[in-house]
Amino acid sequence: MKIKVKKLSTFTEKTRGLMFSDTDTPVYLETRFGIHTFFLNGPIDVVILDRDYIVRVIRKDLGPSRIFFWNPKYFRVIEFPYKARLPKNVEVGKKLSVEFGVK
C-alpha cells in the first residue's frame, strides 16, 4: 500500500509535527525518542515502521496532551491527522510504500 506523506526533517519540524495544524496530510518523521500530542486539535493515528517500512506498531486515536513511546529500535513514524484517519488495510506486519514530497 502506498501512503503519500509530508516529510518532516528539521528538529523544529519534528517537534511541531501536527501542532496547530488543520491539514489532512499524513506526516513522516524519524525519531527513536517518542512523540507528543500537545496542542493538537484532535486525536491522531500513529504508525511505527521498521527500517524496511514494515508496520510494527499502530496506535489509533492518540488524544491530545499525550506522550507515546515504543521500542527504540524502530524509528520511522507516520502520523495521520484526525481528518485523514489511518487507512483500514494498514495492519501490523504489512509493508508500506511511503511517497515523500507532499507540500
C-alpha positions as a printed Julia matrix, in Angstrom:
103×3 Matrix{Float64}:
  0.0    0.0    0.0
  1.29   3.45  -0.92
  0.97   6.36   1.55
  1.66   9.94   0.43
  3.26  11.96   3.23
  4.94  15.24   4.04
  8.45  14.54   5.36
  9.49  16.45   8.47
 13.28  16.73   8.58
 14.43  19.52  10.86
 14.32  19.48  14.65
 11.72  22.27  14.62
  9.51  20.48  12.08
  9.68  17.23  14.06
  8.95  18.96  17.36
  5.99  20.81  15.92
  4.61  17.84  13.95
  0.86  18.36  13.61
  0.57  21.02  16.35
 -1.79  23.84  15.42
 -2.35  22.14  12.08
 -5.61  21.71  10.22
 -4.16  19.51   7.48
 -5.43  16.23   6.14
 -1.95  15.13   5.01
 -0.09  12.47   6.99
  3.42  13.44   8.12
  6.55  11.29   8.27
  9.46  11.72  10.65
 12.31   9.7   12.05
 12.86   9.52  15.8
 13.58   6.91  18.45
 12.51   9.08  21.36
  8.72   9.03  21.14
  6.21  11.7   20.18
  3.85  14.06  21.96
  0.38  15.32  21.07
  0.38  18.64  22.92
 -1.62  21.4   21.2
 -3.35  19.08  18.73
 -6.89  19.76  17.57
 -7.99  16.13  17.92
 -6.76  12.55  18.12
 -4.27  11.16  15.62
 -3.37   7.69  14.42
  0.31   6.74  14.61
  2.15   4.03  12.69
  5.65   2.93  13.67
  7.71   1.27  10.92
 10.95  -0.67  10.94
 13.88   0.09   8.63
 12.19  -1.91   5.83
  8.92   0.07   6.17
  7.08  -2.84   7.75
  4.4   -1.79  10.23
  5.45  -2.75  13.76
  3.13  -0.69  15.97
 -0.23   1.01  15.39
 -1.73   3.43  17.91
 -5.21   4.63  17.0
 -6.94   7.67  18.47
 -3.97   9.04  20.39
 -5.6   12.01  22.06
 -4.23  15.5   22.66
 -1.79  16.12  25.53
 -0.32  12.61  25.48
  3.17  11.18  25.15
  3.72   7.97  23.19
  6.83   5.74  23.37
  7.65   2.5   21.56
 10.64   0.17  21.21
 13.52   2.5   20.17
 14.81   0.02  17.59
 12.03   1.35  15.35
 12.49   4.92  14.16
 10.17   5.6   11.23
  6.91   7.3   12.22
  3.81   8.28  10.25
  1.23  10.49  11.96
 -2.25  10.55  10.45
 -4.17  13.69  11.41
 -7.77  13.5   12.54
 -9.01  14.44   9.04
 -7.0   11.69   7.33
 -7.6    8.67   9.51
 -5.47   5.55   9.19
 -6.46   3.52   6.1
 -8.3    0.33   7.08
 -5.92  -2.01   5.27
 -2.82  -0.84   7.22
 -2.01  -3.64   9.66
  0.91  -4.78  11.79
  3.26  -6.88   9.65
  2.33  -5.23   6.34
  4.92  -3.38   4.28
  4.11   0.21   3.3
  5.36   2.2    0.35
  5.93   5.77   1.52
  5.85   8.52  -1.09
  7.55  11.72   0.04
  7.09  15.17  -1.42
  3.64  16.28  -0.35
  3.86  20.0    0.41
